[in-house]
């Protein structure tokens, strides 16, 4: 499993944008499609809301990649 650390600058980042900023997809639209497919989990639970607010301390998983969101 690959682990990435994402430095959050604001209060939250939308899930589809996080996937883009972490380099897991090319655009926010592609991120929305990935989330809609049911392939993404947040803190161990499947997440289908494309613009779910992801905050520091949460973990996002897509396939074998886990993103740890931390405050910068």
N, C-alpha and C positions, 0 to 999 in steps of 0.2 A: 504494500500500500504506500502511496505517495502522500506526504503531508505537506501542505502549504500553510504559510502564516500570512494573513491579510491584515494590514494596518488600517484600521478604521479611523478616518479623520473627523467625521461628523458624528451625529447621534446614531444614525443607522445607514444601511445601504440596501437597496432593493435587491431581492434574490437574483433576478435576471441580470442585473448590472454587476453583481458580485461575480457571477460566472464569467462574464465578459472581462472584467478587470483582473480576474485571476488567470486569464488566458485559456479558459476551458471551452470557449466558443468565440466566434468572430464578431458577434454583434449582440445587442440587447434583444433583438427579435429572435435570434437563434437561441438565446438563453431562455426566452419565453417558451419556445417549442420544446426545449429539453425539460423544463419544469412541467409543462402540460403533459408530457409523455409519462410522468410518474417516476422518472429516474433519479430524482433528487430527494434527499432526506435532510432534515434539520433537527439536530439533537436526537437522532435516532428514529424520528417519525417521518413518514412520507409527507412531502410538502407539495401541494398542487397550486398554491397561490403564487402566481408569477411575480408579483410585486411585494411579496411578504417582506416585512421590515426585519433585517438581520442586524443584530446589535452585538457589541463586544461581549465575548464569553460564549457565544454560540458556535456550534460546529456544523458545517455543511458537508455533505458527502455526495459525490457523483461517481458512480462506478468504484474504482479503486483509488480515487483521489479524495482526501479529506482536507477541508479548509478550516483552519482555526482562526476565528475573527478576534483580533486583539485591539485594544485602544492604542493609538500611536502617540 
